[in-house]
């Protein structure tokens, strides 16, 4: 039986690195962000709808989405963020469901669905939040580390990093809601070992996992 788990975290927690470790171990990773990029490629219906909703200034000279401009706008305005989500989320959800179904039919032992804003769109209850998935996994680092890594990775100001992080559910709340937590604040080898141990547990046959 194929298990399907939701992988999430926060800006700067290293979720993409953890997803890569899962993939290297044999999990099928369904990446919500990658799907978003595909659906927002130049010439797609979704990109045309976004330009109509937010104005042609969100496109660059080549007709591609100016993600930095969109991010700056929606992180400053919750109403615009909700408007963007209403356009994007239904299409992304449908494509994710298609890919999960394909992975199940392939007989993959584990499907890891990488969803950055998983808990932001779910009830604040562990069992209710898990609905539709066999388990939830959060990649965790303390908020101060989130800020430092976001500034280093994106070259943004500390104030910008703080604003982006504040737009998400606090990482401590996500940690409390998760079934499993991967602490990514230590050495890279420690994180990889934690992923390996969790993969062995989640990909094991049901009877073995319950033992």
C-alpha positions in Angstrom: 0.0 0.0 0.0 1.3 3.4 -0.9 1.5 6.0 1.9 1.0 9.6 1.0 2.5 12.2 3.4 2.5 16.0 3.4 5.9 17.6 3.8 5.9 21.3 4.9 7.9 23.8 6.9 8.5 27.5 6.6 10.6 30.0 4.7 14.3 29.2 5.3 13.7 25.8 7.1 15.3 23.7 4.3 12.3 21.8 3.2 13.6 21.5 -0.4 16.7 19.8 0.9 14.7 17.3 2.9 12.5 16.6 -0.1 15.6 15.8 -2.1 16.8 13.3 0.6 13.4 11.6 0.4 13.6 11.4 -3.4 17.1 9.9 -3.2 15.8 7.2 -0.9 13.1 6.2 -3.4 10.1 8.3 -2.5 8.0 10.0 -5.3 8.0 13.7 -4.5 5.1 15.8 -5.7 6.4 19.4 -5.5 3.6 22.0 -5.2 6.0 24.9 -6.0 7.3 23.1 -9.2 3.7 22.6 -10.3 3.0 26.3 -9.7 5.9 27.3 -11.9 4.7 25.0 -14.6 1.1 26.4 -14.5 2.4 30.0 -14.5 4.7 29.6 -17.5 4.4 32.1 -20.3 1.4 31.5 -22.5 -0.5 29.5 -19.9 -4.2 30.3 -19.0 -3.3 30.8 -15.4 -0.7 33.4 -16.1 -3.2 35.3 -18.4 -5.7 35.3 -15.5 -3.1 36.6 -13.1 -2.2 39.4 -15.4 -5.8 40.3 -15.8 -6.3 40.3 -12.1 -3.1 42.1 -11.0 -2.1 44.1 -14.0 0.4 43.6 -16.9 3.1 45.0 -14.6 3.5 41.6 -13.0 5.0 40.4 -16.3 8.6 41.1 -17.4 9.7 42.1 -20.9 9.6 38.5 -22.1 6.1 37.9 -20.9 7.2 35.8 -17.9 6.0 36.2 -14.4 8.0 38.7 -12.3 7.9 36.6 -9.1 9.7 39.1 -7.0 7.2 41.8 -7.9 4.3 39.6 -7.1 5.8 38.4 -3.9 6.5 42.0 -2.7 2.8 42.8 -3.4 1.1 39.9 -1.8 3.3 39.7 1.3 2.3 43.3 2.0 -1.4 42.9 1.5 -3.4 39.9 2.9 -6.4 40.7 0.6 -4.2 40.4 -2.5 -2.6 37.3 -1.2 -6.0 35.7 -0.8 -6.9 36.8 -4.3 -3.8 35.2 -5.7 -4.4 32.0 -3.7 -8.0 31.8 -5.1 -6.6 31.8 -8.6 -3.7 29.4 -8.1 -4.7 26.8 -5.4 -7.5 25.1 -7.3 -5.4 24.4 -10.3 -2.4 23.3 -8.3 -4.6 21.0 -6.2 -6.0 19.3 -9.2 -2.6 18.7 -10.7 -1.2 17.4 -7.4 -4.1 14.9 -7.2 -3.4 13.7 -10.7 0.3 13.1 -9.8 -0.4 11.4 -6.5 -2.9 9.0 -8.2 -0.2 8.2 -10.9 2.3 7.5 -8.1 -0.1 5.2 -6.3 -0.8 3.3 -9.5 2.9 2.9 -10.1 3.2 1.0 -6.7 5.6 3.5 -5.1 6.0 2.8 -1.4 5.9 6.4 -0.4 4.6 9.7 -1.9 5.9 12.9 -0.3 3.8 15.9 -1.2 5.8 19.0 -0.7 3.3 21.8 0.2 4.8 25.0 1.6 1.5 26.4 3.0 0.0 23.1 4.1 -1.1 24.1 7.6 -2.1 27.6 6.6 -5.0 26.1 4.6 -6.0 23.4 7.2 -7.8 23.3 10.5 -5.7 23.9 13.6 -6.1 20.4 14.8 -3.7 17.6 14.2 -6.2 14.9 13.1 -8.3 17.3 11.0 -5.2 18.9 9.4 -4.0 15.4 8.3 -7.2 14.6 6.4 -6.4 13.1 3.0 -2.9 12.1 4.1 -1.4 9.3 6.1 0.9 11.6 8.0 2.3 15.1 8.1 6.0 16.0 8.3 7.4 19.4 9.3 10.9 20.6 8.6 11.9 22.7 11.6 14.4 25.4 12.5 14.0 28.1 15.1 12.6 31.4 13.8 15.9 33.2 14.2 17.5 30.6 12.0 14.7 31.1 9.4 15.5 34.8 9.2 19.3 34.3 8.9 18.9 31.7 6.2 16.3 33.6 4.2 18.5 36.7 4.2 21.5 34.7 3.1 19.6 32.7 0.4 17.5 35.5 -1.1 19.8 38.5 -0.5 16.9 40.4 1.0 16.9 42.7 4.0 16.2 41.4 7.4 12.9 43.4 7.5 11.8 41.7 4.2 12.7 38.3 5.6 10.7 39.0 8.8 7.7 40.1 6.8 7.7 37.0 4.6 8.0 34.7 7.6 5.2 36.6 9.5 2.9 36.0 6.5 3.1 32.2 7.3 1.9 30.3 10.3 4.6 30.4 13.0 7.0 27.5 12.7 6.4 26.5 16.4 2.7 26.1 15.6 3.5 23.9 12.6 5.8 21.8 14.7 3.0 21.2 17.2 0.5 20.2 14.5 2.9 17.7 12.7 3.0 14.0 13.2 6.7 14.0 12.5 9.4 16.7 12.9 12.7 16.8 11.1 15.0 19.3 12.9 17.2 20.9 10.2 19.0 23.3 12.5 22.1 21.1 13.1 24.7 19.5 10.8 23.6 18.4 7.3 24.5 14.8 8.1 22.1 14.9 11.1 19.3 16.0 8.9 20.0 13.3 6.3 20.1 10.6 9.0 16.8 11.8 10.4 15.2 11.6 6.9 16.6 8.2 6.4 15.1 6.9 9.6 11.7 8.5 8.9 11.7 7.1 5.4 12.3 3.6 6.7 9.3 4.0 9.0 6.9 5.6 6.6 7.8 3.3 3.6 7.6 0.1 5.7 4.6 -2.3 5.2 1.7 -1.3 7.3 2.0 -4.3 9.7 5.7 -3.6 10.2 5.1 0.2 10.8 2.6 -0.6 13.5 4.9 -3.0 15.3 
